[in-house]
Amino acid sequence: MADKLGHRSHTTVQGWWDRDVIPAQRQREVLDEAKRRKIKVSAEDLIATPPAAVSQVAA
């Protein structure tokens, strides 16, 4: 994905994976690239859900 987004280093995207978050300023480029490659991703998929909200939904 880093290559597809034009990043020189894969560690940029690896950091997003490790932190389980894509920085807000990068989300548009991720959505645009996914659309270009016909990968089904929505803006909601990129929004982190706080752990408390997850446990409330599960309850």
Secondary structure as UniProt FT lines:
FT   TURN            2..6
FT   HELIX           11..19
FT   HELIX           24..36
FT   TURN            37..38
FT   HELIX           43..46
FT   HELIX           51..58
//
